[in-house]
C-alpha cells in the first residue's frame, strides 16, 4: 500500500471528482490552516459536504443551479472500495499515531458520520463494504424514502 498523506488523499478525491478541486480551493473551505496545511480529517470533512451536495440522487428542483452530478455509480464503487481498504478493523491509541490510523479515523468520523443522515448516505449504502457499513449503521438515521 502506498504511503498516504493528506496531500495524496486530496489528490485521489480530486482525480475521482475533478469539480471538488474548486470547492477545496474556495474561500468557503475552513479546513485549510492559515499556513496552507490540512489534515485527513479536514479533507474528509470538506469532501463529505461536497458529496452530500453533489450526489446524483439528491432531491432538487431543476432550477437548482448549484447541483450537478459529478460522481457516477462506477466512481462511487471505486471510491467506497478504496475507502474500505483504508479502514481499520479496530482503532487503538497506537493506530492514531500513524497515517493509516489517522486516515481511517477521518473516514469514519468526518465522512461516514457526516453523510449518515442524508440522502447521499442512504444512496451510498449499496456501495459500502463491511467495515464501512457496520460503522455507518451506528449513525444512520434516515426517514425519507428514496
C-alpha positions in Angstrom: 0.0 0.0 0.0 1.3 3.4 -0.9 2.1 5.8 2.0 -0.9 8.1 2.2 -0.6 11.7 3.2 -3.4 14.4 3.3 -2.0 15.7 0.0 -2.2 12.4 -1.8 -5.6 11.7 -0.3 -6.9 15.0 -1.5 -5.4 14.4 -5.0 -7.2 11.0 -5.1 -10.5 12.6 -4.4 -9.9 15.4 -7.0 -8.9 12.8 -9.6 -12.2 11.0 -8.8 -14.3 14.1 -8.8 -12.5 17.0 -10.6 -15.1 19.7 -9.6 -14.2 19.0 -6.0 -10.9 21.0 -6.6 -12.7 24.3 -7.0 -14.7 23.6 -3.8 -11.5 22.7 -2.0 -9.8 25.9 -3.2 -12.7 28.2 -2.4 -12.7 30.8 0.3 -15.5 28.9 2.0 -13.2 26.0 2.8 -12.4 26.3 6.5 -10.5 23.0 6.6 -7.2 24.6 5.4 -5.0 26.2 8.0 -3.5 29.7 7.6 -0.2 28.2 6.6 -1.9 26.1 3.9 -1.7 22.8 5.7 -4.6 20.4 6.2 -5.3 17.1 7.7 -7.1 13.9 6.7 -10.0 15.0 8.9 -10.2 18.3 7.1 -10.2 16.7 3.7 -12.9 14.2 4.7 -15.0 17.0 6.3 -14.9 19.1 3.1 -15.4 16.2 0.8 -18.4 14.9 2.9 -20.1 18.3 2.3 -19.3 18.2 -1.4 -20.5 14.6 -1.5 -23.8 15.4 0.1 -24.4 18.4 -2.1 -23.3 16.8 -5.4 -24.6 13.2 -5.3 -26.8 12.2 -8.2 -29.9 11.3 -6.3 -30.4 14.5 -4.3 -33.9 15.9 -4.1 -33.6 19.0 -6.2 -35.7 21.2 -8.4 -34.5 21.5 -11.9 -33.6 25.2 -11.4 -31.2 24.4 -8.6 -28.0 25.7 -10.3 -25.7 24.5 -7.6 -26.3 20.8 -8.3 -24.6 18.8 -10.9 -23.8 15.1 -10.9 -20.1 14.7 -10.6 -19.6 11.2 -9.3 -21.0 8.3 -11.4 -22.1 5.0 -9.9 -18.9 3.4 -11.2 -16.8 6.0 -9.5 -18.9 5.6 -6.3 -18.0 1.9 -6.4 -14.3 2.8 -6.8 -14.5 5.3 -4.0 -16.1 3.1 -1.5 -13.8 0.1 -2.4 -10.8 2.4 -1.8 -12.3 3.7 1.4 -12.9 0.2 2.6 -9.3 -0.7 2.0 -8.2 2.2 4.2 -10.4 1.4 7.2 -9.0 -0.3 10.2 -10.9 -3.2 11.8 -10.3 -1.8 15.3 -8.9 1.6 16.2 -6.4 1.8 19.0 -4.5 4.6 20.7 -1.4 3.4 18.8 -3.1 3.4 15.5 -3.9 7.1 15.8 -0.2 7.8 15.9 0.3 6.7 12.2 -1.0 8.0 8.9 -3.1 4.8 8.2 -4.8 5.1 11.5 -5.4 8.8 11.1 -6.9 8.3 7.6 -9.1 5.5 8.9 -10.4 7.7 11.8 -11.0 10.6 9.4 -13.0 8.4 7.0 -15.1 7.1 9.9 -15.7 10.3 11.8 -15.6 13.0 9.2 -17.0 11.2 6.1 -19.3 8.3 7.1 -20.8 10.1 10.1 -21.3 13.3 8.1 -23.2 11.5 5.3 -25.1 9.1 7.6 -28.3 11.2 7.9 -28.5 12.4 4.3 -30.0 11.1 1.0 -26.4 10.8 -0.2 -25.6 8.4 2.6 -28.7 6.4 2.0 -27.8 6.1 -1.6 -24.2 5.3 -0.8 -25.0 2.3 1.4 -25.1 0.0 -1.6 -21.5 0.8 -2.4 -20.1 0.3 1.1 -18.0 -2.6 2.3 -18.5 -4.4 5.5 -16.3 -2.2 7.7 -17.9 1.0 6.4 -21.5 -0.3 6.7 -21.0 -1.6 10.2 -19.8 1.9 11.3 -22.3 3.8 9.2 -25.3 1.9 10.5 -24.4 3.1 14.1 -25.0 6.6 12.9 -27.6 6.1 10.2 -31.0 7.6 10.9 -32.9 8.3 7.8 -36.6 8.6 7.4 -37.1 9.8 3.8 -37.5 7.1 1.2 -35.6 7.3 -2.0 
